[in-house]
Amino acid sequence: MTELLSIILAAGEGTRMKSALPKVLHPVGGLPVVSHVLRAAKAAGSRLAVVVGPNHEAVEAAVTRWAPDVHIARQEQRLGTAHAVLQAKAAYEAAPGHVLVLFADTPLVTQQTFAGVVDRLDAGADMVVVGFRPTDPTGYGRVITDNGRVIAIREHRDATEAERQIGLCNSGIIGFRGEVLRAVIERIGNSNAKGEYYLTDAVELAVRDGKRIDYVEADARELVGVDNRVKLAEAEATFQEFKRREVMEAGVTLRDPSSVWFSWDTEIGRDVTIFPNVVFGPGVKIADNVEIRAFCDIEDAVIGEGSSIGPFARIRGGAELGAEVHLGNFVEVKKSKIGAGTKAGHLSYLGDAEIGAKTNIGAGTITCNYDGVNKDKTIIGDNAFIGSNASLVAPVRIGNGAYTASGSVITEDVPDDALAFGRAQQVNKPGYAPKLREKALAKKAAKGK
Ligand code: UD1
């Protein structure tokens, strides 16, 4: 396989996002836009170089976190896409194979599109432009072809009226044979409407050198560039649409697909049913035969086979649920392990807990895991029964098969098979109720005078 280097341009200012956060760090499907691009390029087997702007430490940090072996180049002045590529000279100078130039703000670009470009280069093309047909081509560079070959890309501002009628636009992704890039990149000038060094001018220079330039066409939705909040929402909507299709094709029932929101890394098994209005944050793995009822919010959690969750459950913070766990309405689980077959049916907070198998957590059970300074653990064994409305004050341990009485505040460990009462003893006063009523009536009458 020919070696591949991807140069990802991320030096744009992103002013149209109107944000303190750099444009390429805004998330789509819970992952920064630039990380989507890095991920796709990496999956295509490419080495990576990223061109960042001045004061882009946050972008640099995010990029190296995702791809530690990335080559970072800095573009101190934003003089155009060709100038940006030039900053990565140290990376492309010695690149043995093909070079792909990508934009950091197109998160939905797929590995398949890269593969299409590489195939053409392998088949003898010197450059390959990824084109698309947006509903409104205004603002994009137009791909000018002759007999199926690309002969120029004309930026909108520099295009004639006739050229502006062309529907095929440049996505920004261009593949080069390494030697072709090296031969043209330094010859690109800046005599155009914007006074910038346009990478797109590489096409005409290469044509003059007698090179062959192909194009491949990709789905316009895949090539959406996130440069304002409207495009960000568009990218998110498309991401969700693709992900919903992927999970349904893999054997998941979505009762109302458009109301279920996934993250880039959501993993779901077969025969899982998801009811409407469910949101998956990053880090969720769901095994087979799970049912997730309406209005659940789940992130950073593993859910075991055959479990049933919700409605209105919240699971987060590294929660691990075994097989056949049931969490019912208004149950929150944070950073807890819950053993197979355990049930928490109603109105509970289980935080920093380790709960064994086949334990019943009564309605209203709260783990009191935080004293304002420290977080402490609640450990509950197998086959235990926590009576309703219990406060389990951590650190505390409740043994296997133990019972806690309803309404208890449990502050001390409960041994295996013990019954713990942590509430005031009930006192019955026989025949006292009528006297109480008489007293109350007398009080009312006195007030009425
Ligand atoms: C570019 C293309 C245009 C294409 C369009 C698709 C050129 C000259 N034009 O135009 O043909 O239809 O994208 O969206 O390439 N960047 C830098 N440094 C710079 C300039 C840009 O890193 O000096 C990066 C930006 O961060 C961005 C990308 O390059 O990721 C594109 O820049 P932008 O200015 O948005 O290009 P367009 O004018 O949209």
Boltz pocket constraint, residues with backbone or C-beta under 6 A from the ligand:
constraints:
  - pocket:
      binder: B
      contacts: [[A, 9], [A, 10], [A, 11], [A, 12], [A, 13], [A, 51], [A, 75], [A, 77], [A, 78], [A, 79], [A, 80], [A, 81], [A, 83], [A, 84], [A, 102], [A, 103], [A, 104], [A, 105], [A, 139], [A, 140], [A, 141], [A, 142], [A, 153], [A, 154], [A, 155], [A, 169], [A, 170], [A, 171], [A, 172], [A, 197], [A, 198], [A, 199], [A, 200], [A, 225]]
      max_distance: 6.0
